[in-house]
């Protein structure tokens, strides 16, 4: 999100048709950190697919992870577990945990 509230979509590409996801996620984080440092953004959301264990469960499941970071020292990762049955995506209950403050860093105040 830009300082004026405008939402912009960003993607990463490393030249490969089917690259591993972690390098692309790292590219997005690097880009967001540079934009945050320059004051070009006030918030970021990095979205990717993961395997995770939801609260109360014992087995891993697929989930969409959304890392949300804001310049006002807010960072959270929200996970949306899902299954695909007969070509239909079914989402389970979302859950969240404290983020890593990877884009703007953590500051008091």
Residue pairs with C-beta under 8 A, 6 or more apart in sequence:
1 7
1 8
1 41
1 42
1 43
1 44
2 8
2 40
2 41
2 42
3 39
3 40
3 41
3 42
10 28
10 31
10 32
11 28
12 24
12 25
12 27
12 28
12 31
13 24
14 23
14 24
14 27
21 48
21 49
25 46
25 48
28 46
29 46
29 102
29 103
32 41
32 44
32 46
32 69
32 103
33 102
33 103
35 41
35 44
36 44
36 71
36 103
36 104
41 71
42 70
42 71
43 68
43 69
43 70
43 71
44 67
44 68
44 69
44 103
45 66
45 67
45 68
45 69
46 66
46 67
47 64
47 65
47 66
47 67
48 64
48 65
49 62
49 63
49 64
49 65
50 62
50 63
50 64
50 65
50 79
51 60
51 61
51 62
51 63
52 60
52 61
52 63
52 65
52 79
52 81
53 59
53 60
53 61
54 61
54 63
54 79
54 81
54 92
54 93
54 95
55 95
61 81
61 82
61 83
61 92
62 81
62 82
62 83
62 84
63 79
63 80
63 81
63 82
64 79
64 80
64 82
65 77
65 78
65 79
65 80
66 77
66 78
66 79
66 80
67 75
67 76
67 77
67 99
67 100
67 102
68 74
68 75
68 76
68 77
68 78
68 99
69 75
69 99
69 101
69 102
69 103
69 104
70 104
71 104
73 101
73 104
73 106
73 107
73 108
73 109
74 99
75 98
75 99
75 100
75 101
75 102
75 103
75 104
75 106
76 96
76 97
76 98
76 99
77 96
77 97
77 98
77 99
77 100
78 94
78 95
78 96
79 94
79 95
79 96
79 97
80 91
80 92
80 94
81 91
81 92
81 93
81 94
81 95
82 89
82 90
82 91
82 92
83 89
83 90
83 92
84 90
